[in-house]
Amino acid sequence: MRVLPLGAAAWLALNATPLAAQSAAERFPDLVAVDATPVALTHVKVIDGTGAPARTDQTVVIEGGRIAAVGPSASVRPPMGARVMDLSGHTVIPGLVGLHDHSYYTGGNGRAAQLSFSGPRLYLGSGVTTIRTTGARAPYEELNLKSEIEAGRAVGPTIFTTGPYLTGEQGSASMTRLDGPEAARRVVRYWSEEGVSWFKAYTWISRAELGAAIEEAHRHGVKVTAHLCSVGYREAVALGIDNLEHGLLANSEYDPDKRPDECPPGFRGDYAGLDVNGPEVQATFKDMIDHGVAMTSTLVVYEISVAGRPPIDERVYEVLAPEIAQEVRAIAEARRAGRGAISPEVYAKATEYERAFVKAGGLLAAGVDPTGYGAAPPGLGDQRNYELLLEAGFTAPEVVQIMSANGAKVLGIDDEVGTVEAGKVADLVVLQGDLEDLGSLRTTRIVFRHGVGWDSAKLFDSVRGIVGIR
């Protein structure tokens, strides 16, 4: 019998039926585009999340919150009484699974805000139907938000919550500053019992503290990921970590100044000359793959600071509160002009590292990380990641797989979501146009979560001008 991690088991118990989503639809009818069962989405192009080529002229039948059937429109007939939607010229993909999708936002000149209202709506409106928060500033607010969404009293994606950041004594004031392994065990034990699904270790944690945290978390059926620096990736894998965040630019083990349990002075991941096919990098990949450790891509949070890149999507400024939008725009323009920016060569190496990891057989997932100076907010940053992964050299079916099925695998819920297959929960995204021609998720029209179709444009309208505040 398959034993599920605590977080995955709780997800299945609470989300096995569409009742919570139906309740939310009843409470927020102005935001719902489709609230019928059964419903048939006919004549669509399907990119199913398995990595297989797209299939044209398909029909997807949704009934009771699940995908009842999917196949050629010539052979899949809508059930009696179904609402039939002719979606010729549209594409259907699985709901996105965001693996670095915080419930808070930082932006502008040192601003920070918990986005328990606007964040979930932005995620859902962008096509993200499941998130892992991957580091919490307010764990109880996250746990309560998760409960509100599951009860239908709030709008948003399925949430896998994380405990407070676990870091060393140099960590920020919003993080747990550990002073040894026993402190790590105590914090992990407490928040595991409170119900979080994951923990995130941060930059200055020591090997002893990280090992203790992982051991205690696993004892409680909870998992650990990390944004590292003091500990290298291979060291973390040896300690039993479950996931690693940010790819190349958070891995200090290739830095010639790296010392045990120390983050190299001024470390920025400046690896422009690194050979991703060389023995050192390939050893990292082998360790990760052999131990089932996935990597989370967060290209967008770096790309917003790369010199010479295209302007930031104007929709970002439209959803931000006006004062914050003004600050973010000024910083973005300065970064694009090369002031305080990441070099294009370093960014290119980061994308090359992720391609090489997948080529070696690694499991790559993705998330936005709506932090830094704020030009990659919830949801919109996830959509930008799609474009950046295409640019990195992955095909459209591969990018969809990275952003849906692979994230579901990391969370242990791939039996339920992540691909467009009969029997799975109806978490789906409907886009206007041919996604392979568009190269973008910006035409998202309807987002199904548990069989209820939410109107993407109306979700965006409901938070316009307030992101960064609430």
N, C-alpha and C positions, 0 to 999 in steps of 0.2 A: 504493500500500500504506500502511495506517495505521501510523505509527511511535509506539509506546507509550513513555511515560516509563519510566525505569529501574525505579521502584518498581512500576508497573503490570505491566511485562513480567515482573519477578521473581514477582509475585503469580500471574500466569497460569501460569508455569512450575511453580510449587510447589503450586498449588491446582487444577490442571486435572482431577484425579481425586480420588475420595473416600478414597484410601488412608490419608492421614494421619488423617482423622477416624475411619475404621474402626479404625485402630490404637488411637486414644485410647479408643474405645468398648470395645475389648477390655480395655484396662488399667483402665478405670473403669466397670465394668458397673453398679455401684450408683447411678451418676448418669444412666444412659441409660434413656429411656422407650421408644424405638423404634430398633431396630437390625436392620432387615429391608429387603430389596430384592427385588422392587418392593414399594411400599406405596401404598395409595390412601386419601386423606383425602376422605371422601364427605360430601355434603350440607352443605358449609360456605358461609359468606358470604366472598367474596374482595374485599379492597381491594388492588388490584394494584400500587400505587406509581406508576402513570402519571399520576395525577390524575383518572382517569376515575371515574364513579360506581361504587359497590359493586355486585357481582353476587351474587345469592342462589342457593342450591341448586347449588353448584359441586362438582366433583370435581377434586382435584389428585393426579396420579400422579407418584411419585418413583421413579426407577430409576437405578442406577449413580451416585448422588450428584447427579443432575440432575433437573429437572422434565421428565418425559416427556410430559405432557399436562395441560391445564387447560381446563375447559369445563363446560357444564351436566351435571348428574348423569344426566339422561335420555339423554344421547348419549355421554358418556365412560365407557367400560366398564373396570373394573380388569383388568389383565393376568392371565393364567392364573397361579395360584400366589401372587398378591399378598396381602399382609396388608391386609385391608380394615378401615378404622377409620370407623365411623359417627360423625361429629362434628356431628350436627345441633345447632344452637344455638351453634356456635363460629364464630369469625372467623379467617381466615388473611390475614396481611400479609407483605410481604417482611421479611427480617432487616434490622434497623436498621443504619445506617452512621454511627457516631459520629465526628464530625470534630474534636472537641476533648476527647478522652477519654484523659487522662493515665494512665500506668502507676503514678503515685505519688498520694499523698493528703496534704493538709494539713488540720489541724483542731484545735479546742480552743485552748489557750493556746500557740501556736507549735509545735505538733507537726508532724512530717513523717515519712512512711514510704513506702518503695517497696513497692507491693502486688503483688508478682509471683505470690503464691499467691491471695489473696482477690479482688484486682481483676479478673482475667480471668474468674473464676467469676461474680462479680456482673454483669459486662457480659453474659456469655452468658446467664445466668439471667434477665436483664431483657429479652432479645430483641435484644441488640446483637451481631451476628455479624461485623462488621468495625469496627475502630477505627483512627484516626490519632492518635498520642499527642500531637502538637502541642506540643512542648517537653519535653525530657528532662532529668532531674536525673542519671540514670545510663544513658547511651546503651548501654554494653556490656551492662548487665543487660536492657535492652529487646531488643537484638539477640539475646541468648541466649534470652530468653523466647519471642520469635518462633520461633526454631529449635526450641525444645522443643515448642511447640504444633504446629508443622508436622510434627514427627516423631512426634506422638502421645504424647509423654511428659508433657504437661501439658494441662490443660483451659482453653479460652478461645477468643476470637474470632480471626479473621485480623487481623494487626497490621501497620500501616504505621508504621515507626519514624521518629523525628525525631532530629536531632543536638542538641547542647547549645544552650541559649538563646543568641542573639546580641544583645548589648546594649552600651550605652556604659559609661563609666567609673563611673557611679553605680549600676550593676546589683548585684544581690545576689551573695553569695559562691558560690552554686550555678550561676551563669551565666558565660558567656564574656564578659569585659569587654574589648571591643575598643578599641584605641588608634589606629585608622585603617583605611583600605581594605585595605591589604596584610594586616593581621591577619585581616580578614574573609575574604579569599581563602584564606589559609593554613588556617584552621579549616574552612571549607567544603570545601576540596579534600581534607583529611585524612578527614573523616567521610563524605564522598561515597564515597571509595574503601573505607571500612570497611563501607559498605552501607546507610546510612540512606536513607530515601525522601524526606524533607522536612526543611526547616529552619524554625525559628520565630524571627523577629526580635522584639525586645522593646523596651519603652517608650523607653529612652534612646538608641537607636541613631541615628546621624546619616544624612543622605541619602547622603553619599559611602560610608559603610560599608554601608548597605543596598543601594545600587546595585552595589557590588563583590560582595557576597554573592550577590545575584540573578544577576549575570552569571556568576560562577564556578559556582553551582549549576546553571544552565541548560547550561553547558558540559559538565557531568557527567550531564545527563539527570535532574536532581533539581529539586524545586520549593521555593518559599518562601512561607510565610504570615507573618502578623505581628499582634501586639497592640501597637498604636502609641500614641505621644503626641508625641514630638519631631518626628515626620514625619506630615504629614497624609495622608489617604487618596488625594487626587488626586495628591500628590507621589509616593506609593508606586506608584500605577498607572503614572505616567509612567516610573518606574524599572523597570517590568516585573514587578511582584509578581504572584503567582498566586492569592492568596486573602487575605482580611482577616477578622480575628476580632473577635467581640463586638459588632458593629453600632455603634450610635450612641455608646455610652458610652466607646469608645476612640478616637473621632475628634476630635482637638483642633482641626481646621481651622476650626470655627465659633466658636471662643473668641476674643473681641476682644483678649485679651492674648497670642495666639499669635505667637511669633517664630521665624524659621528655625532649625531644628535644636535647638529648646528645647521642653521640655514646660512649658506654662503653670504658674506657681506655684499649687499647691493644686488642680490640675485634677481634677475629679470627673465631668465630663460633665453638668453641671447645665443641661440644655437644655430645661427645661419649656416655654419660650415659643417654641421653634424651629418655624418653618413648614416641614413636610416637603414641602410642595408648592411652596415658593418656589424661586427660580432658583438659590440657592446649593446647596441640597440636591440639586435635580434635576441640577445640573452634576456633582456627585459621582457620582450614579447613572449618568448618561450615560457618564462616563469608565469606570466599572467595567464597565458592560454592553458598551460598544464594544470593550473590551480583554479580555473574557471573564473578569473577576475576580469570583469568587463571594464571598458574605458568609456567615460562620458565626454562627448564632444560639446564644447561651449564656444564655438568659433565666433559667434556674434559679439560676445563681451570683449573679445580682443580686436575684432575687425573694426569696431567703432572708434578705436584709437590708432588705426593704421594710416600713415601718411598716404595721400594720393588716391584714396578710395572714393567711390561715388558718394554723393550727398546722402544723409540719413533720410529714410522714408518720411515724407511729410505727415503721414498718419500718426507718427510718434508725437509730433508737436501738437496735433489736433486733440489727442486724448489727454495730454498732460495739462495740469493746471497752468494758466498763462504765465505766471511768474517763473515757475519751474521750467516751462518750455523755453522761455527766453534765456535762462541760464544754461540749459542743456545745449541749445543751438549755438551759443557763443563758444562753449567748450568744444563742441563737435567741429565747428569750423576751424578752430585753432589746431585741433588734433589732425584734421585732414590736411591742413597746411604744413604739418610736420613739427609743430611745437609740442614737445613732451610726448611724442608719438612712438608707437611700436614700428619698427622698420618693416617695409614690405618683405624684405628677405627673411626676417624672423617669422613673420606671419605665414609666408609661403612654406617655410620649413615645418611649421606646426600642422599645416594641412597635409604635407607630405608624410609626416609621422603617422597621422591617422589612416591614410591610405595604406601605408606599409603595414600597420597593425592589422587591418582587415585582410590584406593579402596574405599575411602570415597565419590567418585563421582566427583572429581575435574578434570578440563581440563588442561592437561599437554602438552606443546609444547616444542620445543627444538631449540637451536642455538649454535654456536661455541664460540663466544667471542674471536676473535683472538688478545688477548692482553697478559698481563703478560710478561714472558720472551721469548715468541714467538714460542713455540713448538706445537702450535695448530693454524696453519695458515688458511686462508679462505678455505672453501671447504673440505680440508683434515681433519680439525677438526670436521666438520659436519659428515663426514664418520666415524670418530672415535666415535662420540656420538652414532651412531647406535650400535656399538659393546658394548659400555658401558651400554646402556639401556638394551640390551640383558642380559648382565652380572648382571644387577640390578634385573632381574627376570621377565621382560616383554617378551612375545612371539614375534616372528617375525611380525605377523600381527599387534600386538599392537604397536610395535616400528614404523612400517611404518605409522600407524595412527597418532601417536604422532608427527612424523617428517613431515607429509604432511597435512592430513585433519585437525588436531587440530590447526596447525599454520594458515591454511586458515580461520578457524572459528574465531580465534582471530583477524585477519585482516578484517573480514567481507566479504571475497570473496569465501566462501565455495560453493556458487551456481555455481561458474565458474571453480574452480580448487581444487586440494587436493585429489581427488579420480578418479579412472579409471571407468568412467561411460559415456554412450552415451550422447552426447549433451554438454559435458564439453570441455573446452579448452584443446588441446592436449599438455599438459605439462607432459611428461612421461620419465622414465628412463629405459633403456634396459641394463640388466646385463648378462654377460656370466656365465652360471651355475645356479644351484638351490640355490636361496638366503637362503632358510631355512637350507640347508646343509652347505653353505659357512659361514654363520654367519658374513658376511662382505659385504660392498658396494665397495670394492676395485677393483672388476672386471667390474665396470661401463664401458660400451662400447659406447653407443649412448645416448644422452640426447636430447629429443624433447622439444622445447619451441615454443609454438604456431604452432605446426605442422612441424617445421623444425628440422631435426635431426643433432645435432652437434657431431662431432667426439671427444670423451673424450680424447683420447691419444694425438691428435693433439693440443687440447686446452692446455693440460699440457706442451707439447713440446714448445708451443709458449711463455711460461713464465718461462721456466726452467732457474734457475740461476739468476733471476732478482727480485724475490719476496722479499720485504723488502726495495726495492729501488723505484720502480715505479708501 
